[in-house]
Amino acid sequence: MSDVTTLEIPVKNSKPVKIEIPFSKYAHIPVIYIIAKGMKDAGLLENYLELGVSKGSCFNVVAPLAKHAFAVDVNKELRRNIEHNKNLFWFRGNSTKFLQTTQFKFDMIFIDARHTFKNGMRDFEAAIRTMNPNCLILMHDTYPPTPEFVSDSYCGNVHRAATYIRKNMIDRFEVLTLPFYYGLTIIRNSLGKQCLFKRETT
């Protein structure tokens, strides 16, 4: 049985709307963990990057699986939530600027910083140059469960970035949005490494 979470959504010039959602705010984290664990088991997870660490709920689960774990956030106070990770590389500042200047390449990038179409696209486009051949980019809050969740307090309109990438960059990327847990979009470079062995056909 899934947990039911009652959320109060602010509505401009009106009373807040209470909505029951059959999963918690952090229900996407086990899904991200499974993806990261699979990447590690396949020998594909050395550098993990998370943009927007908040309380560290996701970072602290995924970071131990990687050799190096990079965290970027504008709030310096958030470092205390994740600084126990011995493999931590902490960068305080703008996520897009970090992506535009870093010399590191990443195997998994979780974009969960600013939940707007504009900033989501900026982070994604800047992240492209930092992708290793089999890198996965994950974006959260890309499937708001109700129209009320398209607000700054929750999912924002970052779902539009996932839709734009799927419709306009299909020649470059494989894109899948999971329609639950507020939406988790998985993006992979379609020009990345493919299966190395020849499949037998019957």
C-alpha positions as CSV (number, residue, x, y, z in Angstrom):
1,M,0.0,0.0,0.0
2,S,1.4,3.4,-1.0
3,D,1.7,6.2,1.5
4,V,-0.9,8.9,1.0
5,T,0.5,12.5,1.3
6,T,-1.8,15.4,1.7
7,L,-0.3,18.6,0.3
8,E,-1.5,22.1,0.5
9,I,-1.0,23.9,-2.8
10,P,-0.9,27.8,-2.6
11,V,-3.3,29.4,-5.1
12,K,-2.9,33.1,-6.0
13,N,-5.8,35.2,-4.7
14,S,-7.5,32.2,-3.2
15,K,-7.4,29.7,-0.4
16,P,-4.8,26.9,-0.6
17,V,-6.0,23.7,-2.2
18,K,-5.5,20.4,-0.3
19,I,-4.7,17.5,-2.6
20,E,-4.0,13.8,-1.7
21,I,-1.2,12.2,-3.6
22,P,-0.6,8.4,-3.2
23,F,3.1,8.7,-2.7
24,S,5.5,10.8,-0.6
25,K,7.6,13.8,-1.7
26,Y,10.7,11.6,-1.8
27,A,9.3,8.5,-3.5
28,H,11.5,9.1,-6.6
29,I,14.7,8.6,-4.6
30,P,14.6,4.7,-4.5
31,V,14.1,4.8,-8.3
32,I,17.2,7.0,-8.8
33,Y,19.1,4.7,-6.4
34,I,18.2,1.6,-8.5
35,I,19.4,3.3,-11.7
36,A,22.6,4.4,-10.0
37,K,23.2,0.9,-8.6
38,G,22.7,-0.6,-12.1
39,M,25.2,1.9,-13.5
40,K,27.7,1.0,-10.8
41,D,27.2,-2.8,-11.2
42,A,27.9,-2.3,-15.0
43,G,31.1,-0.3,-14.2
44,L,29.6,2.9,-15.6
45,L,29.4,5.1,-12.5
46,E,32.5,6.9,-11.6
47,N,31.4,10.6,-11.4
48,Y,28.0,11.5,-10.1
49,L,26.7,15.1,-10.2
50,E,23.7,16.5,-8.4
51,L,22.4,20.0,-9.1
52,G,20.3,21.3,-6.2
53,V,20.9,19.1,-3.2
54,S,18.3,20.5,-0.7
55,K,18.3,18.3,2.4
56,G,20.7,15.8,0.8
57,S,18.0,13.1,0.8
58,C,18.9,11.9,-2.7
59,F,22.6,12.8,-2.7
60,N,23.3,10.8,0.4
61,V,21.8,7.7,-1.1
62,V,23.5,7.9,-4.5
63,A,26.9,9.3,-3.6
64,P,28.3,6.2,-1.8
65,L,27.8,4.3,-5.1
66,A,30.1,6.6,-7.1
67,K,33.9,7.1,-6.9
68,H,33.4,10.9,-7.0
69,A,30.2,12.7,-6.0
70,F,29.8,16.3,-7.0
71,A,27.2,18.6,-5.5
72,V,26.2,22.1,-6.7
73,D,23.9,24.5,-4.8
74,V,23.7,28.2,-4.2
75,N,22.9,27.7,-0.5
76,K,26.2,27.2,1.4
77,E,24.3,26.0,4.5
78,L,23.2,22.8,2.6
79,R,26.7,21.5,2.6
80,R,26.3,20.4,6.2
81,N,23.7,17.8,5.0
82,I,26.1,16.0,2.8
83,E,29.7,16.8,4.0
84,H,30.0,13.4,5.7
85,N,30.5,11.8,2.2
86,K,34.2,11.2,1.9
87,N,34.0,11.4,-1.9
88,L,32.3,14.8,-2.0
89,F,33.2,17.6,-4.3
90,W,31.2,20.7,-3.2
91,F,30.6,23.7,-5.4
92,R,28.6,26.6,-4.1
93,G,27.1,28.7,-6.9
94,N,25.0,28.7,-10.0
95,S,24.4,25.3,-11.5
96,T,24.6,26.5,-15.2
97,K,27.8,28.4,-14.6
98,F,29.3,25.3,-13.0
99,L,28.4,23.2,-16.0
100,Q,29.8,25.8,-18.4
101,T,33.2,25.9,-16.7
102,T,33.9,22.5,-15.2
103,Q,36.5,20.3,-16.8
104,F,35.0,17.1,-15.3
105,K,32.9,14.6,-17.2
106,F,30.0,12.8,-15.6
107,D,28.3,9.4,-15.8
108,M,25.1,10.4,-14.1
109,I,23.7,13.9,-13.6
110,F,20.6,14.7,-11.5
111,I,19.1,18.1,-12.4
112,D,16.8,19.2,-9.6
113,A,17.9,22.8,-9.1
114,R,15.5,25.5,-10.4
115,H,12.1,24.1,-11.5
116,T,11.4,26.3,-14.5
117,F,11.5,25.6,-18.2
118,K,14.1,28.3,-18.8
119,N,16.5,27.2,-16.1
120,G,15.9,23.5,-16.8
121,M,16.9,24.0,-20.4
122,R,19.9,26.0,-19.5
123,D,21.2,23.3,-17.1
124,F,20.5,20.6,-19.6
125,E,22.1,22.3,-22.6
126,A,25.1,23.1,-20.4
127,A,25.3,19.6,-19.2
128,I,25.6,18.1,-22.7
129,R,29.3,19.0,-22.9
130,T,30.0,17.2,-19.6
131,M,28.5,13.9,-20.5
132,N,30.5,10.7,-20.8
133,P,29.5,8.3,-23.6
134,N,26.9,6.4,-21.4
135,C,26.0,9.3,-19.2
136,L,22.4,9.4,-17.9
137,I,20.7,12.8,-17.2
138,L,17.8,12.7,-14.8
139,M,15.3,15.5,-14.3
140,H,12.7,15.5,-11.5
141,D,9.2,17.0,-11.3
142,T,8.6,16.5,-15.0
143,Y,5.1,15.0,-14.6
144,P,3.0,17.1,-12.2
145,P,0.1,15.0,-11.0
146,T,-2.4,17.8,-11.1
147,P,-2.5,21.3,-12.6
148,E,-2.1,22.8,-9.2
149,F,1.4,21.3,-9.0
150,V,2.6,23.6,-11.8
151,S,3.6,26.2,-9.2
152,D,6.9,27.5,-7.9
153,S,6.2,25.8,-4.6
154,Y,6.2,22.3,-6.2
155,C,7.0,21.1,-9.7
156,G,7.1,24.5,-11.4
157,N,7.0,24.2,-15.2
158,V,10.2,22.3,-15.7
159,H,8.1,19.5,-17.3
160,R,8.1,21.7,-20.4
161,A,11.9,21.3,-20.7
162,A,11.5,17.5,-20.7
163,T,8.8,17.8,-23.4
164,Y,10.9,20.2,-25.5
165,I,13.9,17.8,-25.4
166,R,11.8,14.8,-26.3
167,K,10.2,16.6,-29.3
168,N,13.1,18.6,-30.6
169,M,16.2,16.6,-29.8
170,I,15.1,13.1,-30.6
171,D,17.9,12.7,-33.1
172,R,20.4,13.2,-30.3
173,F,18.8,11.8,-27.2
174,E,16.7,8.9,-25.9
175,V,14.1,10.4,-23.6
176,L,11.7,8.6,-21.2
177,T,9.5,10.3,-18.6
178,L,8.1,8.1,-15.8
179,P,4.6,9.3,-15.1
180,F,4.7,8.9,-11.4
181,Y,6.4,10.3,-8.3
182,Y,6.0,13.8,-9.8
183,G,7.8,12.7,-12.9
184,L,11.3,11.5,-13.5
185,T,12.8,12.0,-17.0
186,I,15.7,9.9,-18.0
187,I,17.8,11.1,-20.9
188,R,20.6,9.2,-22.6
189,N,22.9,10.3,-25.5
190,S,21.7,8.2,-28.5
191,L,25.1,8.5,-30.0
192,G,26.7,6.9,-26.9
193,K,28.1,3.5,-26.7
194,Q,25.9,0.7,-27.8
195,C,26.0,-3.0,-27.1
196,L,29.5,-4.3,-27.9
197,F,28.6,-7.9,-28.8
198,K,26.9,-9.0,-31.9
199,R,23.4,-10.3,-31.2
200,E,22.3,-13.6,-32.6
201,T,19.2,-13.6,-34.7
202,T,16.9,-16.5,-35.1
